C-alpha cells in the first residue's frame, strides 16, 4: 500500500490503528472487515435488491450476536477475576436496542 493511501486512510474519521497479539483478536479483526463490507451493502441495498424486512432482521440478529459476545467476554473476565469495562459501542447498541423494543 502506498504511503499516500496510508495517510489518506489515517485521516478518515473512523480510522484506527490496531495492534493485536492473540490469534482470536486477529480473527475478529478479519471478521470485522467482512462485516463492514456486508452491512454497508445491506444498508445501501435495503428496499432494492434486498428486502427491507430481511435487512432489518439481519441487522437485529447481528446486533443481538454482538451483545451476547460482549456478555460472554464479560463472563470470561469474571472467571479470570478481571474487571470488564464494556465498550461504549456496546453500551450505546444496548440503549438503541431498548429504544427499538419500546417502539
Secondary structure, DSSP 8 states (H G I E B T S, - for coil): --HHHHHHHHHSTT-------SHHHHHHHHHHHHHHHHHHHHHHHBTTTB-HHHHHHHHHHHHHHHHHHHHHHHHHHHHTT------HHHHHHHHHHHHHHH-
